């Protein structure tokens, strides 16, 4: 949960800086990407809490690995949303869009 709060605060601080020169598509994609990342982070936090609550070492390891994968998938999907928006506006802001590679 602490990670989520730090990530959310960082996103809001950067949003003000990034807002300059953004198209409407970029802003919408940014909001959608933020929601995707927040949902992934919340799900990962749930899995990590389950891992911490179990006394089974193998299950704990599996849950933590699943949490990491959920977070990675959410980040990848969010990056793809932002990349597609950057490409949709004719490349006007593509240089600010993260790579999906």
Secondary structure, DSSP 8 states (H G I E B T S, - for coil): -HHHHHHHHHHHHHHHHHTTT--HHHHHHHHHHHHHHHHHHHHHHHHHHHHHH---HHHHHHHHHHHHHHHHHHHHHHHHHHHHHHHHTTTTTGGGS----
